[in-house]
Amino acid sequence: MERILSLFIFIFLDEIADEIMCYCRILPRGLSYPEVSIGRVLTNEKYRKKGLARKMLLQAIEVAKERFKAKEITIGAQNYLKE
């Protein structure tokens, strides 16, 4: 039996510099955690302190509530990007 996963990925892209500013993914409940989760949250060092990750996470939370009917959300994040 084939399992089809539904997930959402947010990527804020600087099209002029052709680089990722920030990124996260939303996973359905039961895949990584019992709850819907937002993970792989990262912000390129060059774009930190500009409020981009906050905007992205607020949008991600809304998508988690709308698409996955999330009442609880687990958020996981990685360490700073390493060169």
Sequence and secondary structure as in RCSB ss.txt:
>XXXX:A:sequence
MERILSLFIFIFLDEIADEIMCYCRILPRGLSYPEVSIGRVLTNEKYRKKGLARKMLLQAIEVAKERFKAKEITI
GAQNYLKE
>XXXX:A:secstr
       EEEEEEETTTTEEEEEEEEE TTTSSSSEEEEEEEE GGGTTSSHHHHHHHHHHHHHHHHH  SSEEE
EE      
